[in-house]
């Protein structure tokens, strides 16, 4: 009578293969590629805003968040896959940690309460995306490796001003400027004064940057040195003008 061991070995091998294939499928490696689409405007600024969640996509841990297009449309359930994925995760974790440290305390200059900050990653031009299903959830996936690194830059500002910040970047007449260290803006007893001071409290990052709208409204922000962008974003990552309030 033949030994059952060869049969058990075959069954075991088949089960192993099935488990491996299931894992690869769950990670997206065996799924048919969805057609690539380009969202946004060739001349616009689009922004990925991480929400703290991550997923395993194509064998990598990627951040999840929203994509704000140049026209203000917000797309939810978006994965950032490719270059800067781990940097975005680390930056977001750091800003969450710092929010936990500062929110609830008081700005020593204007004596107003600190507010939570949010990081965002701006893309100059259209964003290449495809749709994918991961663990039963449908996502838009940003194919970051298809974007010129010069067209990607990281920023942070008050979390409730993120959409306004992106809108400002896409508004004709907007320009960025540096806030001097002795600026009276730091003493303003409003959220603008508070955020202006807070942007300088993130260690190892940029600070003292301002988006100034044509109507005089300003949005304080900082820029990340580890997602620096290039010439297309230089006006916002390294502004040369100095902001001097009229009053």
Backbone bond lengths (Angstrom), bond angles and torsions (degrees), N, CA, C in turn:
res aa  C-N    CA-C-N  psi(-1)  N-CA   C-N-CA  omega(-1)  CA-C   N-CA-C  phi
1 X - - - 1.472 - - 1.534 108.64 -
2 X 1.332 115.22 132.33 1.470 120.27 -176.15 1.525 110.15 -69.42
3 X 1.312 115.53 145.95 1.459 121.12 178.31 1.520 110.13 -71.63
4 X 1.346 117.91 138.61 1.469 120.27 178.75 1.523 112.75 -76.09
5 X 1.340 117.39 -6.23 1.457 119.00 -174.64 1.522 114.09 -60.35
6 X 1.353 118.75 -42.44 1.478 117.70 177.98 1.532 112.45 -59.41
7 X 1.348 115.66 -37.77 1.459 119.32 179.35 1.522 110.46 -65.48
8 X 1.350 116.05 -43.75 1.464 119.42 177.63 1.526 111.30 -60.97
9 X 1.333 115.02 -38.19 1.465 119.24 -179.95 1.518 110.96 -63.90
10 X 1.346 115.56 -41.55 1.466 119.83 179.15 1.521 110.39 -64.46
11 X 1.344 115.39 -45.18 1.468 119.36 179.57 1.533 110.46 -60.84
12 X 1.328 115.39 -43.04 1.465 119.55 179.32 1.514 112.01 -62.00
13 X 1.334 115.59 -40.34 1.466 119.56 179.39 1.513 111.15 -65.40
14 X 1.343 116.27 -40.82 1.463 120.73 -180.00 1.530 110.20 -64.01
15 X 1.337 116.42 -43.23 1.460 120.67 179.53 1.521 110.31 -62.42
16 X 1.329 116.21 -41.49 1.469 120.31 178.95 1.513 111.11 -61.19
17 X 1.344 116.09 -45.04 1.463 120.39 179.14 1.517 110.90 -61.54
18 X 1.350 117.01 -41.98 1.463 120.59 -179.83 1.525 110.80 -62.80
19 X 1.346 116.39 -42.28 1.463 120.29 179.45 1.522 110.64 -63.28
20 X 1.341 117.06 -42.69 1.461 120.95 179.49 1.521 111.18 -63.99
21 X 1.339 115.91 -44.37 1.466 119.49 179.47 1.524 111.65 -63.76
22 X 1.351 115.58 -39.00 1.467 118.98 178.63 1.515 110.61 -63.67
23 X 1.338 116.86 -40.73 1.462 120.30 178.76 1.520 111.53 -65.10
24 X 1.328 116.22 -41.53 1.462 119.73 179.03 1.515 111.17 -65.13
25 X 1.344 116.35 -38.76 1.456 119.83 179.63 1.526 110.23 -66.54
26 X 1.358 114.96 -43.12 1.463 118.70 179.70 1.516 110.84 -60.97
27 X 1.318 116.45 -34.59 1.458 120.17 178.70 1.506 113.62 -80.94
28 X 1.314 117.78 -5.88 1.455 121.01 176.01 1.514 115.45 93.10
29 X 1.352 117.40 0.09 1.462 119.13 -174.93 1.523 113.18 -73.65
30 X 1.329 116.76 -26.38 1.467 119.23 -177.21 1.518 112.91 -103.65
31 X 1.318 116.60 3.49 1.462 117.70 -179.46 1.513 110.97 -83.82
32 X 1.333 116.56 147.53 1.464 118.19 175.86 1.513 110.95 -62.89
33 X 1.312 117.69 138.81 1.450 122.09 -178.47 1.524 111.19 -69.87
34 X 1.314 116.63 129.08 1.454 121.09 175.76 1.520 108.38 -75.42
35 X 1.320 117.28 151.73 1.462 119.25 179.05 1.519 111.32 -63.15
36 X 1.321 116.30 141.50 1.456 122.14 -179.49 1.526 109.28 -76.52
37 X 1.331 115.58 136.51 1.455 121.30 176.80 1.523 108.53 -123.35
38 X 1.322 115.70 158.41 1.460 120.27 177.89 1.527 108.22 -120.58
39 X 1.338 115.60 121.01 1.456 121.45 -178.05 1.522 110.34 -107.09
40 X 1.334 115.14 149.80 1.455 119.99 178.86 1.510 112.42 94.81
41 X 1.317 115.12 -164.95 1.457 121.82 -176.43 1.525 110.67 -113.74
42 X 1.334 118.27 142.68 1.472 120.10 176.62 1.525 112.93 -58.98
43 X 1.326 117.07 -25.88 1.461 120.90 -178.59 1.531 112.85 -104.72
44 X 1.333 116.77 0.31 1.450 120.41 -173.89 1.519 113.94 -94.98
45 X 1.325 114.29 179.24 1.460 122.89 175.40 1.522 107.50 -117.91
46 X 1.322 116.37 124.41 1.458 122.35 177.48 1.534 107.08 -114.06
47 X 1.340 117.69 157.47 1.463 118.79 -175.00 1.525 111.65 -139.48
48 X 1.334 115.40 132.72 1.463 121.91 171.42 1.522 107.59 -95.16
49 X 1.344 115.65 128.73 1.462 121.66 -177.55 1.526 108.53 -119.55
50 X 1.326 118.92 103.74 1.472 120.47 -177.70 1.521 111.69 -68.51
51 X 1.344 114.86 147.39 1.470 119.61 -179.80 1.520 113.55 -111.85
52 X 1.321 116.89 5.76 1.455 120.24 178.65 1.510 114.50 96.74
53 X 1.344 117.85 -13.41 1.458 120.82 177.48 1.530 110.19 -86.16
54 X 1.323 115.89 154.78 1.461 121.65 175.26 1.524 108.91 -134.98
55 X 1.338 115.81 157.83 1.465 121.28 174.69 1.524 108.32 -137.21
56 X 1.307 115.07 157.71 1.458 120.47 172.61 1.516 107.76 -91.29
57 X 1.316 115.48 112.39 1.462 120.79 -178.97 1.519 108.72 -127.61
58 X 1.319 116.14 123.55 1.469 122.17 -179.29 1.532 111.56 53.75
59 X 1.324 115.22 38.47 1.450 120.06 176.57 1.511 115.24 80.36
60 X 1.337 117.48 4.83 1.462 121.43 -179.36 1.531 109.92 -120.37
61 X 1.328 115.95 150.68 1.460 120.60 173.59 1.519 108.41 -88.18
62 X 1.329 116.25 117.53 1.458 121.96 -174.45 1.525 111.03 -120.06
63 X 1.345 116.87 148.65 1.467 119.90 176.66 1.522 111.81 -76.97
64 X 1.317 115.01 151.45 1.464 122.73 178.20 1.526 108.07 -118.08
65 X 1.326 116.36 147.46 1.460 119.50 178.51 1.503 111.56 -175.39
66 X 1.336 115.42 -152.53 1.461 122.65 178.67 1.520 109.68 -110.29
67 X 1.321 115.72 156.35 1.458 122.51 172.91 1.517 108.04 -118.40
68 X 1.333 116.56 117.22 1.465 121.74 177.92 1.518 108.03 -99.38
69 X 1.329 116.36 120.66 1.460 120.85 -178.93 1.527 110.71 -86.51
70 X 1.315 115.43 168.44 1.465 120.78 -175.50 1.523 112.84 -62.49
71 X 1.339 117.26 -23.92 1.465 120.35 -179.47 1.521 112.60 -92.01
72 X 1.341 116.96 6.02 1.457 120.90 178.28 1.510 114.85 95.41
73 X 1.332 117.83 -10.06 1.461 120.95 177.77 1.526 110.20 -64.24
74 X 1.327 116.69 134.05 1.462 121.43 178.73 1.524 109.74 -113.23
75 X 1.313 116.57 126.31 1.459 123.19 178.12 1.522 108.18 -107.45
76 X 1.326 117.06 126.24 1.454 121.75 -179.28 1.531 110.82 -93.12
77 X 1.316 116.41 170.68 1.468 122.95 176.89 1.528 110.91 55.81
78 X 1.320 115.06 59.95 1.462 121.70 -179.29 1.526 109.04 -115.09
79 X 1.328 116.67 134.19 1.467 123.10 176.79 1.520 108.51 -103.41
80 X 1.329 116.23 135.72 1.469 120.77 170.90 1.519 107.26 -98.38
81 X 1.330 117.09 113.19 1.465 121.38 -177.50 1.527 109.75 -118.94
82 X 1.328 116.43 131.05 1.458 119.63 177.65 1.517 111.07 116.66
83 X 1.339 115.36 -150.90 1.465 120.68 -175.65 1.529 112.08 -53.98
84 X 1.319 115.88 140.93 1.462 125.78 177.79 1.534 113.90 75.09
85 X 1.341 119.05 2.67 1.470 119.69 -177.66 1.523 111.30 -59.23
86 X 1.329 117.31 -50.23 1.466 119.71 -178.86 1.527 111.00 -69.00
87 X 1.328 117.30 -33.36 1.471 120.83 177.92 1.520 110.66 -64.08
88 X 1.321 116.76 -42.22 1.461 121.10 178.90 1.527 110.37 -62.91
89 X 1.322 116.92 -42.56 1.468 120.36 178.13 1.524 110.22 -60.15
90 X 1.323 116.28 -46.92 1.465 120.27 -178.73 1.528 112.01 -65.79
91 X 1.334 116.62 -42.66 1.470 120.01 178.71 1.521 111.05 -60.94
92 X 1.336 115.44 -43.42 1.466 119.08 -178.04 1.527 110.65 -66.46
93 X 1.317 116.42 -42.14 1.461 119.19 178.40 1.528 110.95 -60.59
94 X 1.337 115.95 -38.00 1.458 119.69 179.61 1.521 111.37 -66.44
95 X 1.321 116.54 -42.32 1.465 118.54 -177.52 1.523 110.89 -70.50
96 X 1.332 117.27 -32.57 1.464 120.47 174.66 1.530 110.00 -64.58
97 X 1.325 115.74 -42.38 1.463 120.57 178.03 1.528 111.36 -61.89
98 X 1.320 116.79 -43.17 1.453 120.62 -179.73 1.526 111.90 -69.32
99 X 1.335 116.54 -34.52 1.463 119.43 174.40 1.527 110.02 -60.43
100 X 1.346 115.36 -42.23 1.456 119.25 178.48 1.520 112.23 -63.87
101 X 1.322 115.61 -28.91 1.461 120.35 -179.20 1.530 112.29 -79.24
102 X 1.344 117.03 -40.26 1.461 119.94 -171.46 1.526 114.63 -99.54
103 X 1.337 118.13 -37.99 1.464 119.54 -176.94 1.531 108.77 -62.33
104 X 1.311 115.34 130.12 1.456 120.95 -173.58 1.515 111.74 106.18
105 X 1.338 115.73 -16.52 1.454 120.67 174.81 1.533 109.65 -97.56
106 X 1.320 116.08 179.85 1.463 121.69 -174.51 1.521 110.96 -118.43
107 X 1.314 115.27 137.80 1.463 121.97 174.17 1.534 108.09 -62.29
108 X 1.335 118.08 122.06 1.473 119.23 -176.55 1.526 113.89 -71.64
109 X 1.339 117.57 -12.39 1.459 120.40 -177.68 1.524 111.61 -91.93
110 X 1.337 116.44 -51.12 1.472 118.45 -178.40 1.528 112.60 -104.51
111 X 1.340 116.64 -2.40 1.468 123.18 174.50 1.529 112.99 61.98
112 X 1.329 115.67 30.47 1.457 122.12 175.63 1.530 108.99 -107.55
113 X 1.336 118.16 155.87 1.471 119.99 -178.46 1.527 111.80 -69.45
114 X 1.333 115.31 142.12 1.458 120.14 174.86 1.525 110.43 -65.05
115 X 1.322 116.40 155.36 1.467 122.49 179.87 1.530 108.92 -122.00
116 X 1.325 118.76 159.11 1.470 120.71 179.48 1.524 112.14 -72.61
117 X 1.317 115.89 138.38 1.459 122.01 176.60 1.524 109.96 -100.42
118 X 1.332 116.04 160.59 1.469 122.81 -179.55 1.518 109.21 -139.04
119 X 1.322 115.55 137.36 1.458 120.42 175.24 1.520 110.71 -89.93
120 X 1.325 116.27 151.43 1.458 122.80 176.95 1.518 108.49 -149.37
121 X 1.342 115.83 156.64 1.465 121.46 -173.34 1.521 108.13 -129.11
122 X 1.324 114.33 109.96 1.460 121.85 -171.12 1.520 110.23 -91.15
123 X 1.315 114.76 136.59 1.463 122.83 177.68 1.520 107.67 -115.57
124 X 1.316 116.22 125.23 1.469 120.02 175.85 1.516 107.80 -85.40
125 X 1.331 115.88 117.98 1.459 120.68 -179.19 1.518 111.80 100.76
126 X 1.322 115.37 -170.52 1.459 120.92 -176.61 1.529 112.03 -72.89
127 X 1.336 114.34 154.07 1.468 121.50 -176.88 1.525 109.57 -108.81
128 X 1.337 118.63 121.66 1.471 120.79 177.02 1.527 110.67 -77.40
129 X 1.327 116.86 122.65 1.462 121.16 -179.21 1.525 109.85 -135.90
130 X 1.328 114.38 157.61 1.453 121.59 169.40 1.522 107.63 -138.61
131 X 1.307 116.56 159.74 1.452 120.51 177.44 1.520 109.77 -94.28
132 X 1.323 115.56 143.08 1.456 120.76 178.96 1.519 108.65 -149.06
133 X 1.336 115.69 153.94 1.455 121.60 176.80 1.517 108.75 -111.87
134 X 1.320 116.01 123.90 1.458 122.40 179.60 1.527 108.16 -125.10
135 X 1.323 115.64 119.67 1.469 121.19 -179.61 1.524 111.98 53.10
136 X 1.328 115.88 39.63 1.457 121.40 177.41 1.511 115.14 82.82
137 X 1.320 117.85 -2.51 1.465 122.62 -179.38 1.529 109.63 -105.49
138 X 1.330 116.39 133.18 1.461 120.97 179.05 1.528 109.66 -90.29
139 X 1.332 114.77 132.01 1.462 121.16 -179.41 1.529 110.05 -128.46
140 X 1.325 114.66 156.85 1.459 120.60 160.24 1.527 105.94 -92.36
141 X 1.317 116.74 133.87 1.456 121.35 -178.49 1.528 109.04 -113.18
142 X 1.336 116.09 118.92 1.456 120.45 174.71 1.520 108.64 -77.64
143 X 1.322 117.08 120.93 1.466 122.00 178.85 1.530 107.65 -87.12
144 X 1.335 115.41 81.18 1.463 120.44 -171.56 1.526 113.02 -64.74
145 X 1.321 117.88 -26.94 1.469 119.60 179.94 1.523 112.26 -69.14
146 X 1.326 116.65 -12.79 1.461 120.80 177.73 1.532 111.51 -92.80
147 X 1.335 117.00 3.79 1.467 122.03 179.88 1.526 108.56 -106.08
148 X 1.317 116.69 135.60 1.457 121.11 175.27 1.533 108.74 -62.44
149 X 1.338 119.31 126.52 1.470 120.33 -179.96 1.528 113.28 -54.52
150 X 1.322 117.32 -28.10 1.463 120.18 178.65 1.523 111.84 -65.23
151 X 1.343 116.97 -18.74 1.458 121.76 -178.14 1.516 112.74 -95.55
152 X 1.336 118.41 10.09 1.465 122.38 -179.27 1.521 109.21 -123.99
153 X 1.325 116.75 129.18 1.470 120.76 176.22 1.522 109.32 -144.16
154 X 1.341 115.64 144.85 1.453 121.03 -179.40 1.522 112.29 -101.19
155 X 1.323 116.21 141.30 1.457 122.75 -179.48 1.522 109.60 -138.36
156 X 1.329 116.23 169.38 1.458 120.75 172.44 1.522 108.67 -149.00
157 X 1.341 115.30 148.46 1.458 122.06 179.84 1.520 108.33 -159.19
158 X 1.297 117.53 -176.29 1.473 123.15 176.29 1.525 108.17 -58.52
159 X 1.335 117.07 133.32 1.463 119.06 -172.42 1.525 113.59 -61.03
160 X 1.330 117.80 -28.61 1.466 119.76 -179.95 1.522 112.33 -82.03
161 X 1.333 117.24 -5.00 1.455 120.50 -179.91 1.532 112.92 -107.56
162 X 1.318 117.80 6.08 1.468 120.04 -176.61 1.526 111.14 -59.08
163 X 1.336 116.90 -49.38 1.473 119.79 179.89 1.521 111.34 -62.54
164 X 1.328 116.26 -38.15 1.465 120.06 178.05 1.526 111.40 -65.93
165 X 1.331 115.48 -36.74 1.460 120.58 178.78 1.526 110.54 -62.64
166 X 1.339 116.83 -45.87 1.465 120.75 179.11 1.530 110.34 -65.92
167 X 1.321 116.41 -41.28 1.466 119.84 177.57 1.522 110.77 -61.56
168 X 1.348 116.71 -39.97 1.459 120.07 179.58 1.515 111.31 -62.75
169 X 1.325 116.37 -42.54 1.467 119.72 179.37 1.517 111.57 -60.17
170 X 1.333 116.31 -29.88 1.460 121.05 -178.09 1.521 113.36 -95.82
171 X 1.337 117.33 7.70 1.455 121.35 -179.17 1.524 110.64 -96.84
172 X 1.316 118.82 124.68 1.473 120.26 177.20 1.522 110.67 -57.90
173 X 1.308 116.23 139.28 1.456 121.05 179.68 1.514 113.99 93.22
174 X 1.352 117.54 -10.12 1.465 120.40 177.36 1.525 109.98 -73.02
175 X 1.321 115.44 141.20 1.460 119.07 172.82 1.522 108.84 -142.12
176 X 1.329 115.38 157.96 1.456 120.75 179.17 1.516 109.61 -103.97
177 X 1.329 115.75 149.80 1.461 120.52 -179.36 1.519 109.77 -148.36
178 X 1.323 115.21 158.77 1.461 122.18 178.44 1.522 109.43 -89.50
179 X 1.301 116.36 142.57 1.463 121.39 175.38 1.523 108.64 -96.98
180 X 1.324 119.25 120.75 1.470 120.76 178.92 1.524 111.24 -62.20
181 X 1.326 116.31 154.35 1.455 120.50 -178.71 1.512 114.15 -63.71
182 X 1.337 117.67 -24.43 1.466 121.15 180.00 1.525 112.24 -102.18
183 X 1.313 116.69 19.05 1.465 120.38 -177.00 1.523 111.42 -64.89
184 X 1.338 117.05 139.88 1.470 120.08 176.25 1.523 112.81 -67.56
185 X 1.344 117.26 -12.96 1.465 119.94 179.82 1.523 110.75 -57.63
186 X 1.324 117.88 -35.60 1.462 121.18 -179.47 1.529 112.10 -60.82
187 X 1.317 116.72 -23.29 1.464 120.75 -177.92 1.526 112.54 -93.83
188 X 1.329 116.96 -5.45 1.461 119.16 178.17 1.522 109.30 -59.98
189 X 1.317 117.14 130.85 1.462 120.61 -178.05 1.529 111.05 -89.62
190 X 1.317 114.51 55.29 1.463 121.08 176.33 1.528 108.25 -143.47
191 X 1.325 116.07 -179.27 1.469 120.23 -176.67 1.518 111.68 -64.78
192 X 1.332 117.71 -31.68 1.458 120.51 178.36 1.530 110.57 -60.36
193 X 1.325 116.87 -46.46 1.452 119.98 178.60 1.517 112.30 -63.86
194 X 1.332 115.81 -38.56 1.466 120.07 179.93 1.518 111.51 -65.94
195 X 1.326 117.13 -49.00 1.461 120.64 -178.15 1.527 110.19 -65.33
196 X 1.322 116.63 -35.22 1.463 119.80 177.21 1.521 110.44 -55.94
197 X 1.317 116.70 -44.42 1.467 120.62 179.53 1.529 110.97 -72.08
198 X 1.333 117.14 -40.46 1.466 121.04 -177.63 1.526 113.17 -62.38
199 X 1.326 117.26 -32.45 1.466 118.90 -177.75 1.521 111.89 -63.57
200 X 1.315 117.11 -14.60 1.462 120.35 -179.89 1.524 112.74 -96.91
201 X 1.334 116.83 4.49 1.462 120.39 -175.52 1.522 113.16 -99.42
202 X 1.334 117.95 -2.09 1.453 121.08 180.00 1.518 108.93 -90.83
203 X 1.323 117.91 110.86 1.477 120.46 -175.25 1.518 112.27 -67.15
204 X 1.338 114.28 139.02 1.460 120.02 175.59 1.503 114.78 77.39
205 X 1.325 117.72 8.27 1.458 121.13 -177.49 1.519 109.62 -118.09
206 X 1.331 116.31 172.67 1.457 120.30 175.42 1.521 110.26 -74.13
207 X 1.311 116.81 166.97 1.465 119.51 178.16 1.526 109.57 -162.48
208 X 1.345 115.64 174.13 1.445 121.39 174.60 1.512 115.08 65.69
209 X 1.310 117.36 31.00 1.461 121.05 179.06 1.531 109.01 -106.81
210 X 1.316 116.17 147.71 1.455 119.35 -179.30 1.514 111.45 -137.97
211 X 1.304 115.34 137.20 1.454 120.24 168.44 1.520 106.65 -95.58
212 X 1.298 117.14 122.39 1.456 121.09 -177.99 1.526 108.94 -111.58
213 X 1.305 116.51 116.91 1.454 120.16 179.49 1.515 110.40 -78.36
214 X 1.292 114.84 162.24 1.461 119.63 -177.05 1.516 112.56 -64.95
215 X 1.349 117.90 -22.66 1.468 119.82 179.56 1.520 112.30 -89.42
216 X 1.337 117.20 6.23 1.454 120.63 176.46 1.505 115.08 95.94
217 X 1.332 117.91 -12.64 1.462 120.85 176.66 1.521 109.48 -68.06
218 X 1.347 116.75 136.99 1.456 119.12 -179.84 1.523 110.35 -120.86
219 X 1.324 114.84 146.43 1.464 121.82 176.93 1.525 107.55 -122.66
220 X 1.315 118.55 109.02 1.462 120.52 177.40 1.525 110.77 -68.19
221 X 1.321 115.86 143.71 1.461 119.80 178.05 1.512 109.74 -156.70
222 X 1.307 116.32 163.52 1.456 122.83 172.91 1.513 109.40 -120.66
223 X 1.330 116.60 163.54 1.467 120.84 178.84 1.520 109.51 -123.52
224 X 1.316 116.17 143.69 1.462 122.07 -178.91 1.529 110.24 -83.48
225 X 1.335 115.78 131.37 1.456 119.35 178.20 1.524 111.35 -79.81
226 X 1.345 117.99 -16.03 1.466 119.59 179.27 1.526 113.18 -92.62
227 X 1.328 117.15 -1.53 1.474 122.66 168.70 1.523 104.87 -134.81
228 X 1.338 117.30 72.94 1.462 120.98 -163.27 1.521 116.34 -80.82
229 X 1.345 117.28 -21.43 1.450 118.24 -173.87 1.522 111.51 69.82
230 X 1.318 115.62 -177.99 1.457 120.83 -179.66 1.509 110.97 -134.16
231 X 1.320 115.88 -150.77 1.465 121.70 -176.25 1.530 113.78 -53.64
232 X 1.352 120.23 -41.51 1.469 119.34 -177.88 1.528 114.19 -60.72
233 X 1.348 117.21 -20.64 1.458 120.66 -177.58 1.526 112.53 -117.53
234 X 1.325 116.16 10.36 1.462 121.20 -173.73 1.519 112.73 -61.47
235 X 1.320 117.78 -32.92 1.465 120.49 -179.45 1.526 112.14 -62.22
236 X 1.352 116.30 -23.95 1.456 120.31 -179.16 1.520 112.81 -103.53
237 X 1.329 118.11 -27.56 1.465 120.35 -179.72 1.525 112.55 -88.01
238 X 1.315 117.04 -24.49 1.474 120.41 179.92 1.521 109.72 -144.48
239 X 1.333 117.32 62.55 1.470 119.46 -178.87 1.524 111.26 -64.50
240 X 1.323 115.33 146.18 1.462 120.18 -177.29 1.528 112.33 -103.47
241 X 1.322 117.37 -15.36 1.460 120.14 179.66 1.530 109.92 -79.17
242 X 1.318 116.73 158.21 1.448 122.97 177.17 1.522 107.96 -116.02
243 X 1.333 115.72 132.35 1.459 119.58 -178.42 1.532 109.93 -89.70
244 X 1.306 115.12 122.60 1.465 122.03 176.38 1.520 108.65 -123.55
245 X 1.331 117.92 108.67 1.470 119.56 -179.64 1.522 110.59 -65.09
246 X 1.304 115.03 148.35 1.470 119.96 -177.57 1.512 112.42 -75.92
247 X 1.336 114.73 -16.41 1.468 117.14 -179.68 1.507 110.09 -147.35
